[in-house]
């Protein structure tokens, strides 16, 4: 009878472990046992992330690593984590809204200036002059 392969058996750590033992012993482990072995050896117990960016940066005489992971959250959050998550979402939403408002005001100002409309005689922010010289 052919055993269905569980994704844990494709794990690099588990494959290395199983390759070092006799085949009949390696086949005797259940998927649950392999998952727990993987956890105890420091392996990840979660699936692949939608966004998984890892790298290293050499700076001066040291090397630093960075990891950026993003994906669906399947963890149970504590009350503090839920409040922090809501606060960060509100902060991020506010920053995005402010950025959009600033871009919209800048676009409106450039359109106004391009049409030659002056709200205050003899006063200019200098944005239109800079835009004409550097962009147009």
Phi, psi and omega per residue, in radians:
X1 nan 2.252 -3.104
X2 -1.463 2.216 3.119
X3 -1.470 2.366 3.103
X4 -1.235 2.297 -3.108
X5 -1.350 2.229 3.079
X6 -1.586 2.592 3.136
X7 -0.981 -0.425 -3.131
X8 -1.121 -0.498 3.136
X9 -1.261 -0.277 3.074
X10 -1.594 -0.100 3.122
X11 -1.068 2.381 -3.124
X12 -1.009 -0.784 -3.118
X13 -1.107 -0.801 -3.114
X14 -1.199 -0.701 3.105
X15 -1.048 -0.756 3.114
X16 -1.084 -0.727 3.139
X17 -1.111 -0.837 -3.086
X18 -1.207 -0.534 3.135
X19 -1.182 -0.363 -3.104
X20 -1.548 0.002 -3.109
X21 -2.137 2.841 3.102
X22 -1.016 2.565 -3.060
X23 -1.005 -0.715 -3.104
X24 -1.172 -0.570 3.077
X25 -1.261 -0.753 3.135
X26 -1.065 -0.673 -3.141
X27 -1.270 -0.293 -3.087
X28 -1.376 -0.263 -3.141
X29 -1.293 2.405 3.028
X30 -1.459 2.868 3.124
X31 -1.097 -0.650 3.126
X32 -1.110 -0.716 3.113
X33 -1.121 -0.715 3.137
X34 -1.155 -0.651 3.102
X35 -1.091 -0.795 3.133
X36 -1.174 -0.658 3.059
X37 -1.084 -0.754 3.130
X38 -1.067 -0.759 3.108
X39 -1.080 -0.768 -3.096
X40 -1.184 -0.419 3.110
X41 -1.608 0.168 3.075
X42 1.524 0.212 3.129
X43 -1.341 2.795 3.098
X44 -1.368 2.401 3.114
X45 -1.755 0.052 -3.128
X46 -1.873 2.915 -3.093
X47 -1.350 3.096 3.111
X48 -1.160 2.607 3.119
X49 -1.573 2.682 3.070
X50 -1.094 -0.684 3.128
X51 -2.158 2.032 -3.093
X52 -2.387 1.688 -3.119
X53 -1.984 2.114 3.136
X54 -2.301 2.535 3.112
X55 -2.955 3.080 3.087
X56 -2.255 2.641 3.124
X57 -2.269 2.178 3.066
X58 -1.562 2.256 3.109
X59 -2.479 2.123 -3.087
X60 1.046 -2.082 3.138
X61 -1.813 0.065 -3.083
X62 -1.974 2.824 3.052
X63 -2.157 2.316 -3.120
X64 -2.090 2.538 3.102
X65 -1.924 2.705 3.055
X66 -2.370 2.621 3.122
X67 -2.401 2.252 3.056
X68 -2.221 1.988 -3.126
X69 -2.084 2.460 3.059
X70 -2.585 2.494 3.133
X71 3.074 -3.034 -3.122
X72 -1.219 2.313 -3.134
X73 -1.504 2.091 3.133
X74 -1.995 0.130 -3.141
X75 -1.436 2.722 2.993
X76 -1.511 2.149 -3.117
X77 -1.604 2.499 3.042
X78 -1.284 2.970 -3.137
X79 -1.053 -0.750 3.119
X80 -1.092 -0.744 3.138
X81 -1.136 -0.637 3.086
X82 -1.126 -0.760 3.128
X83 -1.149 -0.733 3.113
X84 -1.112 -0.700 3.118
X85 -1.094 -0.772 3.107
X86 -1.111 -0.732 3.125
X87 -1.096 -0.793 -3.128
X88 -1.137 -0.657 3.088
X89 -1.117 -0.734 3.111
X90 -1.139 -0.729 3.120
X91 -1.117 -0.815 3.132
X92 -1.098 -0.741 3.107
X93 -1.080 -0.727 3.119
X94 -1.117 -0.767 3.129
X95 -1.111 -0.727 3.102
X96 -1.130 -0.728 3.110
X97 -1.094 -0.781 3.103
X98 -1.074 -0.730 3.107
X99 -1.071 -0.794 3.135
X100 -1.109 -0.698 3.105
X101 -1.103 -0.765 3.135
X102 -1.108 -0.741 3.108
X103 -1.134 -0.717 3.107
X104 -1.109 -0.753 3.104
X105 -1.134 -0.688 3.096
X106 -1.100 -0.767 3.115
X107 -1.097 -0.746 3.115
X108 -1.102 -0.709 3.126
X109 -1.125 -0.738 3.133
X110 -1.163 -0.689 3.091
X111 -1.127 -0.760 3.104
X112 -1.032 -0.779 -3.122
X113 -1.198 -0.657 3.119
X114 -1.132 -0.558 3.122
X115 -1.438 -0.086 3.102
X116 1.390 0.381 -3.138
X117 -1.549 2.147 3.077
X118 -1.946 2.128 3.118
X119 -1.382 -0.636 3.120
X120 -2.220 2.151 3.137
X121 -1.163 2.369 3.083
X122 1.320 0.172 -3.137
X123 -2.214 2.322 3.108
X124 -2.550 2.513 3.070
X125 -1.363 -0.288 3.136
X126 1.527 -0.016 -3.109
X127 -1.213 -0.727 -3.130
X128 -1.121 -0.733 3.121
X129 -1.094 -0.791 3.117
X130 -1.089 -0.733 -3.122
X131 -1.103 -0.762 3.131
X132 -1.118 -0.707 -3.100
X133 -1.266 -0.731 -2.996
X134 -1.720 -0.480 -3.050
X135 -1.839 -0.834 -3.092
X136 -1.459 nan nan
